[in-house]
Amino acid sequence: QKYDDIIPKYLPKKIEVAHKDGWINGVRHDSGIVFLDDKNTYVIVLLSKNLEDEVKGMDMLAKISLEIYNTIK
């Protein structure tokens, strides 16, 4: 994956994330697997639509990813 602007953006660098993002005008999304350790992983899918500001929208999705990580870890 070339871009790390959503799911892994705010996660600790030691956390491995296998993900794939995509976009068209006004829509950003990212889905992937977050590997917490040898035994614990979770699947995350973040979707959006009708974004007026795609940069702010991607940042909000990245913050949601961090909140999910903080809840699960």
SVG drawing of the C-alpha trace seen along z (x, -y; Angstrom):
<svg xmlns="http://www.w3.org/2000/svg" viewBox="-23 -21 31 37">
<polyline fill="none" stroke="black" stroke-width="0.4" points="0.0,0.0 1.5,-3.3 -0.6,-5.7 -0.9,-5.5 -3.2,-8.5 -6.2,-6.8 -6.1,-3.5 -2.4,-3.5 -1.9,-7.3 -2.1,-7.8 -1.4,-4.2 2.0,-3.4 4.6,-2.7 5.3,0.7 1.7,1.8 1.5,3.7 -1.4,2.8 -2.4,4.5 -4.8,2.2 -6.1,0.9 -7.6,-2.6 -9.4,-4.2 -11.2,-7.3 -13.2,-9.2 -14.4,-12.8 -16.0,-13.3 -15.4,-9.7 -12.6,-8.2 -12.3,-4.8 -9.8,-2.3 -10.2,1.3 -7.7,3.5 -6.4,5.8 -4.6,4.4 -2.1,6.9 -1.8,6.1 0.5,9.0 1.0,12.7 -2.5,13.7 -4.7,10.6 -5.9,8.9 -8.9,6.9 -10.6,6.0 -11.5,2.4 -13.5,0.8 -13.8,-3.0 -16.1,-4.5 -17.2,-8.1 -19.3,-10.0 -20.2,-13.5 -17.0,-15.0 -16.7,-18.7 -13.1,-18.7 -11.4,-15.4 -8.2,-16.1 -10.3,-16.8 -12.4,-13.8 -9.4,-11.5 -8.0,-12.9 -11.3,-12.3 -11.3,-8.7 -7.7,-8.3 -8.8,-9.6 -11.7,-7.1 -9.1,-4.4 -7.0,-5.5 -10.1,-5.5 -10.9,-1.9 -7.3,-0.9 -7.4,-2.5 -10.6,-0.7 -9.4,2.8 -5.7,2.8"/>
</svg>
